[in-house]
């Protein structure tokens, strides 16, 4: 997946490891985004996705299409923690 360059200098980056978390991604974003928006308008959330059998990638694609601050890095294989 191609990662777009951030629009401005990013003040806050949150890196989130993901493995079969399709149910938790919406909950996580619903809690984190409002907090980040209060703190800074120049933030990014970078999801690092280990391939799994769920729909985590599709969920992340939907969110990143509507919010350019959400980015996804997809590993070629499962690396684990």
BALUMVEX-240932 format. One line per field, with one value per residue: z, y, x of N, C-alpha, C in turn; residue number from 1; residue in three letters. Coordinates in nm, 3 decimals, decimal comma. Atoms other than C-alpha are relative to their C-alpha. Layout:
BEGIN
n.Z <- c(Z ...)
n.Y <- c(Y ...)
n.X <- c(X ...)
ca.Z <- c(Z ...)
ca.Y <- c(Y ...)
ca.X <- c(X ...)
c.Z <- c(Z ...)
c.Y <- c(Y ...)
c.X <- c(X ...)
num <- c(NUM ...)
residu <- c(ALA ...)
// end
This chain:
BEGIN
n.Z <- c(0,000 0,011 -0,109 0,042 -0,086 -0,086 0,054 -0,078 -0,098 -0,097 -0,139 -0,078 0,076 -0,080 0,077 -0,055 0,061 0,025 0,047 -0,016 -0,090 0,073 -0,092 -0,093 0,070 -0,015 -0,141 -0,026 0,067 -0,062 -0,125 0,016 0,087 -0,070 -0,088 0,085 0,058 -0,103 -0,028 0,118 0,132 0,082 -0,055 0,089 -0,062 0,093 -0,032 0,058 0,011 0,029 0,071 -0,072 0,076 -0,019 0,093 -0,054 0,108 0,060 -0,097 0,001 0,127 -0,011 -0,086 0,059 0,112 -0,053 -0,087 0,051 -0,112 -0,031 0,101 -0,024 0,052 0,003 0,012 0,100 -0,074 -0,143 -0,075 -0,142 -0,086)
n.Y <- c(-0,116 -0,121 -0,093 -0,139 -0,087 -0,087 -0,134 -0,097 0,060 0,078 -0,020 0,122 0,124 0,117 0,122 0,103 0,133 0,060 0,138 0,048 -0,095 -0,072 -0,047 -0,100 -0,122 -0,110 -0,043 -0,070 -0,130 -0,082 -0,054 -0,071 -0,118 -0,122 -0,046 -0,059 -0,125 -0,103 -0,028 -0,046 0,028 0,064 0,133 0,113 0,132 0,095 0,139 0,095 0,118 0,136 0,064 0,099 0,054 -0,080 -0,112 -0,120 -0,085 -0,066 -0,100 -0,109 -0,071 -0,085 -0,114 -0,086 -0,074 -0,115 -0,079 0,015 0,014 0,143 0,064 0,143 0,069 0,143 0,085 0,106 0,123 -0,026 -0,015 0,011 -0,109)
n.X <- c(0,084 -0,079 0,025 -0,008 -0,081 0,081 0,020 -0,076 -0,089 0,078 -0,043 0,025 0,020 0,033 -0,025 0,088 -0,013 0,131 0,012 0,137 0,064 0,104 0,103 -0,053 -0,045 0,097 0,004 -0,124 0,004 0,105 -0,054 -0,127 0,008 0,043 -0,107 -0,104 0,048 -0,007 -0,141 -0,073 0,059 -0,102 -0,029 0,023 0,012 -0,058 0,029 -0,096 0,086 -0,046 0,111 0,080 0,112 0,120 0,018 -0,066 -0,046 0,116 0,048 -0,096 0,015 0,119 -0,031 -0,103 0,061 0,074 -0,086 -0,137 -0,094 -0,008 -0,084 -0,019 -0,118 0,032 -0,117 0,014 0,030 0,020 -0,124 0,028 -0,049)
ca.Z <- c(0,000 -0,095 0,193 0,122 0,254 0,551 0,462 0,741 0,996 1,222 1,594 1,724 1,573 1,723 1,599 1,644 1,585 1,436 1,406 1,360 1,524 1,290 1,579 1,790 1,526 1,526 1,907 1,925 1,671 1,835 2,159 2,028 1,753 1,976 2,219 1,943 1,788 2,120 2,150 1,792 1,436 1,305 1,414 1,241 1,338 1,173 1,183 1,126 1,000 1,029 0,773 0,925 0,821 0,934 0,765 0,947 0,622 0,473 0,792 0,791 0,422 0,494 0,775 0,586 0,287 0,508 0,726 0,566 0,911 0,935 0,754 0,716 0,669 0,561 0,623 0,363 0,627 0,996 1,204 1,544 1,839)
ca.Y <- c(0,000 0,338 0,580 0,946 1,213 1,409 1,753 1,942 1,884 1,611 1,690 1,361 1,013 0,711 0,374 0,090 -0,275 -0,467 -0,839 -0,954 -0,646 -0,564 -0,530 -0,314 -0,063 0,138 0,145 0,253 0,534 0,654 0,705 0,830 1,076 1,315 1,331 1,394 1,666 1,851 1,834 1,895 1,923 1,782 1,422 1,088 0,737 0,474 0,121 -0,149 -0,450 -0,807 -1,000 -1,207 -1,380 -1,110 -0,785 -0,549 -0,418 -0,341 -0,160 0,045 0,132 0,268 0,488 0,612 0,712 0,945 1,066 1,131 1,131 0,757 0,562 0,191 -0,001 -0,360 -0,612 -0,882 -1,154 -1,189 -1,058 -1,066 -0,855)
ca.X <- c(0,000 0,142 0,181 0,109 0,340 0,204 0,069 0,249 0,519 0,382 0,397 0,259 0,292 0,124 0,249 0,000 0,091 -0,201 -0,267 -0,627 -0,777 -1,064 -1,311 -1,081 -0,969 -1,296 -1,302 -0,940 -0,988 -1,310 -1,118 -0,784 -0,882 -1,081 -0,789 -0,535 -0,751 -0,761 -0,382 -0,267 -0,394 -0,067 -0,078 -0,063 -0,164 0,050 -0,087 0,176 -0,017 0,104 -0,104 -0,383 -0,702 -0,943 -1,048 -0,811 -0,663 -1,006 -1,112 -0,793 -0,836 -1,185 -1,059 -0,754 -0,969 -1,172 -0,884 -0,543 -0,381 -0,442 -0,173 -0,105 0,217 0,155 0,429 0,491 0,466 0,387 0,676 0,504 0,608)
c.Z <- c(0,000 0,113 -0,051 0,097 0,086 -0,059 0,070 0,091 0,107 0,139 0,081 -0,096 0,098 -0,091 0,068 -0,070 -0,012 -0,049 0,037 0,102 -0,064 0,091 0,087 -0,066 0,013 0,143 0,035 -0,060 0,062 0,130 -0,022 -0,081 0,074 0,093 -0,081 -0,057 0,100 0,022 -0,119 -0,127 -0,091 0,066 -0,111 0,085 -0,104 0,050 -0,073 0,002 -0,034 -0,068 0,085 -0,087 0,019 -0,099 0,049 -0,111 -0,064 0,091 -0,001 -0,130 0,005 0,082 -0,065 -0,120 0,049 0,089 -0,044 0,110 0,043 -0,115 0,038 -0,069 0,009 -0,020 -0,098 0,064 0,146 0,071 0,149 0,078 0,014)
c.Y <- c(0,123 0,095 0,142 0,079 0,086 0,142 0,104 -0,075 -0,068 0,020 -0,128 -0,116 -0,112 -0,121 -0,113 -0,133 -0,065 -0,143 -0,049 0,084 0,071 0,055 0,116 0,131 0,113 0,053 0,083 0,141 0,093 0,063 0,091 0,129 0,124 0,057 0,068 0,134 0,115 0,046 0,065 -0,033 -0,068 -0,130 -0,103 -0,125 -0,099 -0,142 -0,089 -0,137 -0,126 -0,070 -0,108 -0,046 0,080 0,117 0,129 0,096 0,076 0,109 0,121 0,081 0,096 0,125 0,093 0,078 0,125 0,089 -0,019 -0,011 -0,145 -0,067 -0,146 -0,049 -0,148 -0,080 -0,114 -0,136 0,037 0,003 -0,017 0,116 -0,014)
c.X <- c(0,089 -0,038 0,020 0,085 -0,092 -0,005 0,086 0,096 -0,083 0,058 -0,010 -0,021 -0,030 0,018 -0,075 0,025 -0,138 0,017 -0,138 -0,077 -0,118 -0,109 0,048 0,042 -0,102 -0,007 0,122 -0,006 -0,104 0,049 0,120 -0,014 -0,049 0,108 0,109 -0,042 -0,001 0,144 0,070 -0,077 0,101 0,046 -0,015 -0,013 0,048 -0,026 0,100 -0,067 0,079 -0,117 -0,068 -0,115 -0,127 -0,001 0,066 0,043 -0,116 -0,054 0,093 -0,007 -0,119 0,029 0,101 -0,053 -0,072 0,085 0,145 0,105 0,017 0,074 0,022 0,126 -0,030 0,128 -0,028 -0,031 -0,019 0,134 -0,022 0,057 0,144)
num <- c(1 2 3 4 5 6 7 8 9 10 11 12 13 14 15 16 17 18 19 20 21 22 23 24 25 26 27 28 29 30 31 32 33 34 35 36 37 38 39 40 41 42 43 44 45 46 47 48 49 50 51 52 53 54 55 56 57 58 59 60 61 62 63 64 65 66 67 68 69 70 71 72 73 74 75 76 77 78 79 80 81)
residu <- c(UNK UNK UNK UNK UNK UNK UNK UNK UNK UNK UNK UNK UNK UNK UNK UNK UNK UNK UNK UNK UNK UNK UNK UNK UNK UNK UNK UNK UNK UNK UNK UNK UNK UNK UNK UNK UNK UNK UNK UNK UNK UNK UNK UNK UNK UNK UNK UNK UNK UNK UNK UNK UNK UNK UNK UNK UNK UNK UNK UNK UNK UNK UNK UNK UNK UNK UNK UNK UNK UNK UNK UNK UNK UNK UNK UNK UNK UNK UNK UNK UNK)
// end
